[in-house]
Amino acid sequence: MKWLSLSLFFGVSSALAQESELSPLPEESVVSSPLPSLEISTDLHREYLLGEPMLVRIDVVNAGEGSRSFSDLSAEPWRVRFKVTPEGGRAQTRYNLPNEGEESRNLTLSPRSRKQVLLEIPSSKTYRAGRYTLEIEIQGEQETHQIPKHSFRIASANPVAGQISYEPLVTERGGHQVVWGHETEEGMGVYLNHSSAANPANVFGNYHLLHVEEPVEPRLARSAPQQFWDRHIYWMRSKTSLSYARLRGHALRGAPLSLNFPYPEVELMALGATDKDGTFHVPFWVSAPNGEGGELRIASVDARSRPSFRSVWRTASKPEWVESLVDPTGNLRLLVGQEGSLDIYTLSSDTELPAQGRRIFGSEGNVLYAQLSQLPESASFGGGLVLGVLRRVADPELFRVAVSWLSLEGQELMNSEPVSLAEGSSIEQVLIANGSFWVLSKDSRNRFWLQGSSTEPVVVSLEDKGTIVPLLGGSGVSLRRLKRGVAVQSSTP
């Protein structure tokens, strides 16, 4: 049976236009080629998600000293045939149809270079849950390449780890991205969920990044708006070390690397970030040896994998909260809250000097939380990234909050009208976006309430509770959460 051609994966065409340095593929399957020094590998996985397309990355490497020629599989995907056999069932061979009258196209690989193409097994979204085997045949002009038989399982998404976050401008330009962990029979598959910026319920796909043997808590680093496809994922391996890897589109650039902290134990304090130079930064807390106070520090790893550890703030008690952001110049900034005060620290990417900080509000500011936000253009402001600061309004009888919008230099731009929360409530989450804000709080009866600066409070069930993200165009917000069967679910309260 023949199947019509399907589109190539995002970013593949640009990857094929260039030769890249050799780096390992996750879960790699390699077959020797009849051509001297030419190797073909695939990134076949142990498990695939039910209802998702099966994407197979084919990697052709010239490990020799002379140039080699190979079929251009991006232009001729019909040369790749996928034989899929369900357990106890009959095999089906699926492939794309060639274009009539089309001339063959070859690629020339220089020594120590590679070419990659990412193809979808036609109509693979229709496969049912269960166990299968896969055999791949690549039909060259003069020879046929066989990939060894591979066994795999198709199962429903089972997210057991991950963190959903929102980044103004980054999300608007690149859509919502969530790195999450799928529990498999042996270890965990780490995936990237990509959905629409306008409506996060519109999911583009869940893309496999790698497989790890032990469960981890994967995180996606923040980035500058222009670098949303060029940042890091990371996870802690122990109390004193973490693993990290850099993204290139929907895939990893190479195998994960390790960062070891020269301290007995560390605690991560905010999301990591990738700056304009590709340096990876992670804020962490180190307790003092006597247990009294400690220090907020930054671990940084540059593009050459050289680590450094810089001081941010020594204090008698751990900060109540820390928020990271990448400013428009591509440098890392930290917002630090403690007892109603707000400090901002800047770490330049071109120096290893300690962070430079200053206080925006003292304790009398009653700051509850702050985050990077965005304001539209107005008569007094050109529009762009700002700081949104949630503050408690002095009132002896009511629990009232309001938001102040500040420039990144601390200049006040706008203030909201106060909003009253139920007395005795605790604030669970805050979103400050596009001149509005929303608060998710829990009252004394353990009920969750979502309240906007211009909307009435609504009760949110524990099942629907999630991360607040805005819908573009000012049409409200969505709550996003990890959920079995769908990976990342979005709903409008």
Secondary structure as the mmCIF struct_conf table of DSSP 4:
data_model
#
loop_
_struct_conf.conf_type_id
_struct_conf.id
_struct_conf.beg_label_comp_id
_struct_conf.beg_label_asym_id
_struct_conf.beg_label_seq_id
_struct_conf.end_label_comp_id
_struct_conf.end_label_asym_id
_struct_conf.end_label_seq_id
HELX_LH_PP_P HELX_LH_PP_P1 SER A 7 PHE A 9
TURN_TY1_P TURN_TY1_P1 PHE A 10 GLY A 11
HELX_RH_AL_P HELX_RH_AL_P1 VAL A 12 LEU A 16
TURN_TY1_P TURN_TY1_P2 ALA A 17 ALA A 17
BEND BEND1 GLN A 18 GLN A 18
HELX_LH_PP_P HELX_LH_PP_P2 PRO A 24 LEU A 25
TURN_TY1_P TURN_TY1_P3 PRO A 26 GLU A 27
STRN STRN1 SER A 29 SER A 32
BEND BEND2 PRO A 34 LEU A 35
TURN_TY1_P TURN_TY1_P4 PRO A 36 SER A 37
STRN STRN2 LEU A 38 THR A 42
BEND BEND3 ARG A 46 ARG A 46
STRN STRN3 GLU A 47 LEU A 49
TURN_TY1_P TURN_TY1_P5 LEU A 50 GLY A 51
BEND BEND4 GLU A 52 GLU A 52
STRN STRN4 LEU A 55 ASN A 62
BEND BEND5 GLY A 64 GLY A 66
STRN STRN5 ARG A 68 SER A 71
TURN_TY1_P TURN_TY1_P6 LEU A 73 ALA A 75
HELX_RH_3T_P HELX_RH_3T_P1 PRO A 77 ARG A 79
STRN STRN6 VAL A 80 PRO A 86
TURN_TY1_P TURN_TY1_P7 GLU A 87 GLY A 88
BEND BEND6 GLY A 89 GLY A 89
STRN STRN7 GLN A 92 ARG A 94
HELX_LH_PP_P HELX_LH_PP_P3 ASN A 96 ASN A 99
TURN_TY1_P TURN_TY1_P8 GLU A 100 GLY A 101
HELX_LH_PP_P HELX_LH_PP_P4 GLU A 102 SER A 104
STRN STRN8 ASN A 106 LEU A 109
HELX_LH_PP_P HELX_LH_PP_P5 SER A 110 SER A 110
TURN_TY1_P TURN_TY1_P9 PRO A 111 ARG A 112
STRN STRN9 SER A 113 GLU A 120
HELX_LH_PP_P HELX_LH_PP_P6 ILE A 121 ILE A 121
TURN_TY1_P TURN_TY1_P10 PRO A 122 SER A 123
HELX_RH_3T_P HELX_RH_3T_P2 SER A 124 THR A 126
HELX_LH_PP_P HELX_LH_PP_P7 TYR A 127 ARG A 128
BEND BEND7 ALA A 129 ALA A 129
STRN STRN10 GLY A 130 GLN A 139
BEND BEND8 GLU A 141 GLN A 142
STRN STRN11 THR A 144 ALA A 155
STRN STRN12 PRO A 159 GLY A 162
TURN_TY1_P TURN_TY1_P11 PRO A 168 LEU A 169
HELX_RH_AL_P HELX_RH_AL_P2 VAL A 170 GLY A 174
STRN STRN13 HIS A 176 GLU A 183
BEND BEND9 GLU A 185 GLY A 187
STRN STRN14 MET A 188 SER A 195
BEND BEND10 ALA A 197 ALA A 198
TURN_TY1_P TURN_TY1_P12 PRO A 200 ALA A 201
BEND BEND11 ASN A 202 ASN A 202
STRN STRN15 VAL A 203 VAL A 212
BEND BEND12 GLU A 213 GLU A 214
STRN STRN16 ARG A 219 LEU A 220
STRN STRN17 ARG A 222 SER A 223
HELX_RH_3T_P HELX_RH_3T_P3 PRO A 225 GLN A 227
TURN_TY1_P TURN_TY1_P13 PHE A 228 TRP A 229
BEND BEND13 ASP A 230 ASP A 230
STRN STRN18 HIS A 232 SER A 238
TURN_TY1_P TURN_TY1_P14 LYS A 239 THR A 240
STRN STRN19 SER A 241 ARG A 248
TURN_TY1_P TURN_TY1_P15 GLY A 249 HIS A 250
STRN STRN20 ALA A 251 LEU A 252
BEND BEND14 ARG A 253 ALA A 255
STRN STRN21 LEU A 257 ASN A 260
BEND BEND15 PRO A 262 PRO A 264
STRN STRN22 GLU A 267 LEU A 268
BEND BEND16 ALA A 270 ALA A 270
STRN STRN23 ALA A 273 THR A 274
TURN_TY1_P TURN_TY1_P16 LYS A 276 ASP A 277
BEND BEND17 GLY A 278 GLY A 278
STRN STRN24 PHE A 280 SER A 287
TURN_TY1_P TURN_TY1_P17 PRO A 289 ASN A 290
BEND BEND18 GLY A 291 GLU A 292
STRN STRN25 GLY A 294 VAL A 301
TURN_TY1_P TURN_TY1_P18 ALA A 303 ARG A 304
STRN STRN26 PRO A 307 THR A 315
BEND BEND19 ALA A 316 SER A 317
BEND BEND20 GLU A 320 GLU A 320
STRN STRN27 TRP A 321 VAL A 326
TURN_TY1_P TURN_TY1_P19 PRO A 328 THR A 329
BEND BEND21 GLY A 330 GLY A 330
STRN STRN28 LEU A 332 GLN A 338
TURN_TY1_P TURN_TY1_P20 GLU A 339 GLY A 340
STRN STRN29 SER A 341 LEU A 347
TURN_TY1_P TURN_TY1_P21 SER A 349 ASP A 350
BEND BEND22 LEU A 353 LEU A 353
HELX_LH_PP_P HELX_LH_PP_P8 PRO A 354 ALA A 355
STRN STRN30 GLN A 356 PHE A 361
HELX_RH_3T_P HELX_RH_3T_P4 SER A 363 GLY A 365
STRN STRN31 VAL A 367 LEU A 375
BEND BEND23 ALA A 379 SER A 380
STRN STRN32 GLY A 384 VAL A 393
HELX_LH_PP_P HELX_LH_PP_P9 ALA A 394 ALA A 394
BEND BEND24 PRO A 396 GLU A 397
STRN STRN33 PHE A 399 LEU A 406
TURN_TY1_P TURN_TY1_P22 LEU A 408 GLU A 409
BEND BEND25 GLY A 410 GLY A 410
STRN STRN34 GLU A 412 ASN A 415
HELX_LH_PP_P HELX_LH_PP_P10 SER A 416 PRO A 418
STRN STRN35 VAL A 419 LEU A 421
TURN_TY1_P TURN_TY1_P23 GLU A 423 GLY A 424
STRN STRN36 SER A 426 ALA A 433
TURN_TY1_P TURN_TY1_P24 ASN A 434 GLY A 435
STRN STRN37 SER A 436 LYS A 442
TURN_TY1_P TURN_TY1_P25 SER A 444 ARG A 445
BEND BEND26 ASN A 446 ASN A 446
STRN STRN38 PHE A 448 GLY A 452
TURN_TY1_P TURN_TY1_P26 SER A 453 SER A 454
BEND BEND27 THR A 455 THR A 455
STRN STRN39 VAL A 458 VAL A 460
TURN_TY1_P TURN_TY1_P27 LEU A 462 ASP A 464
STRN STRN40 THR A 467 PRO A 470
HELX_LH_PP_P HELX_LH_PP_P11 LEU A 471 LEU A 471
TURN_TY1_P TURN_TY1_P28 LEU A 472 GLY A 474
STRN STRN41 VAL A 477 LYS A 483
TURN_TY1_P TURN_TY1_P29 ARG A 484 VAL A 486
STRN STRN42 ALA A 487 SER A 491
#
